[in-house]
Structures are given as C-alpha cells and as structure tokens.
C-alpha cells in the first residue's frame, strides 16, 4: 500500500484500528474548519470529534498529511489572503517537524501509506 493514492469513489482506510476512511477524516476536518478556519487541528482533535481514540496511532502521520492537504484546499477556496494561509500552514509544518515521529511504533517510514 506504499505510495497509495486514493481514487475517486474508493474508500481508502486511514485508520485500520477504528476502520476510519480518508473521506471521513476529510469531512471531519472540513467541519472543524467551518466552525473556526484558523484553529490548529491535530489528529487527537479529529479523533475526538469523531468520538474515536487513537489506539496504535500508526495512522497519525497520514492524518497529519490529510489535515495539511484539506486545510490548504479549504483556505485556497476561501476569500482569505494568501499571506494568512502561508503563515498558518508554516506554523503547522514546523510543529510537524518539531513533534513528528522519527520512530513510529517501531516501524520504518517506508511502511506507511503516505
């Protein structure tokens, strides 16, 4: 599943422990952004909103990538200035770099889907 790209109409699982699809995560992120477009969204917030909890948390790096992608697309469609978007997403990326996992559940990075 390495390098997997979801195709329109397919249901790609992001979290195998909770059986959560990419589409469900994307919709949850959009719902959160509709409430407050500038809030900092992290995997725990997404899971809490979905009334789920991270179990092995092996999916969290993929959820972070989904959060970034959906947030970028959301703000690109809005009337927000580009400076605000870049500033916000740079903060998110720096947090990912600062708190990102080098060792993730004992897995190598090449074992993740994204």
Secondary structure, DSSP 8 states (H G I E B T S, - for coil): -TT----TT---EEETTTTEEHHHHHHHHHHHHHH-TTS---HHHHHHHTT---SS-TTHHHHHHHHHHHHHHHHHHSS--HHHHHHHHHHHHHHHHHH--SSBTTB-GGGS--
